[in-house]
Amino acid sequence: MAVDVGAPDSAVFASVTARSATDVWAVGSIETNSAYRTLTAHYDGSGWHITTSQTASGSDSQLLSVTISHTDCPWAVGTSDQQHTLVERPHTC
């Protein structure tokens, strides 16, 4: 399935995980204004939706892996400026 992120040539998904056929998460990065920003998408059974994810201010950030915890909440990890660790949980949990 394709995910429309508005600029498909600059988006890269690095990891996908699914709790069910109607709860799938994908994470990666998208290049905007010469910087990389985190990218998070959710599939709810009817379509993919870009969700809010954190990007460290003034830095290149990317999400590299996603998993779903025992509480059914997705957790994503990545890097900021290739030096700092990012850990995120979407606001839906």
C-alpha positions in Angstrom: 0.0 0.0 0.0 1.2 3.5 -0.7 1.1 6.2 1.9 0.6 9.7 0.6 2.8 12.0 2.6 2.7 15.0 0.3 6.2 14.5 -1.0 6.7 10.8 -1.7 10.2 11.1 -3.3 11.6 12.4 0.0 9.9 10.1 2.5 11.5 6.9 3.7 9.8 4.4 6.1 12.3 2.4 8.1 10.0 0.2 10.2 6.5 -1.2 10.3 4.6 -3.0 13.0 1.0 -4.3 13.3 -1.2 -5.2 16.3 -4.0 -6.2 13.9 -5.2 -5.6 10.3 -6.7 -2.3 11.5 -3.9 -1.1 13.7 -0.6 -0.7 11.7 2.2 1.8 12.4 5.1 2.9 10.2 8.0 5.2 11.1 10.8 6.9 9.2 11.8 10.3 8.0 10.9 12.9 5.4 13.2 15.6 4.0 11.7 19.1 4.3 13.6 22.4 3.7 17.0 20.6 3.5 16.5 18.8 6.9 15.2 15.4 7.8 12.1 15.3 10.1 10.5 12.3 11.8 7.6 10.7 10.0 4.9 8.5 11.6 1.9 7.0 9.8 -1.0 4.9 11.1 -3.3 2.5 9.1 -6.7 2.1 10.7 -8.2 -0.4 8.3 -9.6 2.2 5.9 -6.5 4.2 5.0 -3.1 5.5 6.1 -2.9 8.8 8.1 0.2 10.8 8.9 0.3 11.4 12.7 2.1 13.9 14.8 5.7 13.0 15.7 8.4 15.0 17.5 11.4 16.4 15.7 14.2 17.9 17.7 14.4 21.6 17.1 17.0 22.7 14.5 18.3 19.2 13.8 18.0 16.3 11.5 15.8 13.6 13.1 14.6 10.2 12.0 12.7 7.3 13.5 14.3 3.9 12.9 12.1 1.3 14.6 8.6 0.9 15.9 7.0 -1.7 18.1 3.7 -2.1 20.0 3.9 -2.6 23.7 1.9 -4.9 25.9 -0.4 -2.0 26.6 -1.2 -1.8 22.8 0.7 1.5 22.5 3.3 2.0 19.7 6.8 3.1 20.7 9.3 4.4 18.2 13.0 5.1 18.5 15.4 7.0 16.4 18.1 9.6 16.3 18.6 13.3 16.3 21.7 14.8 14.6 22.9 11.1 14.6 24.0 11.7 18.2 21.0 11.8 20.4 18.4 9.1 21.0 14.7 9.8 20.3 12.0 7.8 22.0 8.4 8.6 21.1 4.9 7.4 21.9 2.0 8.8 19.8 -0.4 11.0 21.6 -3.2 8.4 21.1 -2.1 6.3 24.1 
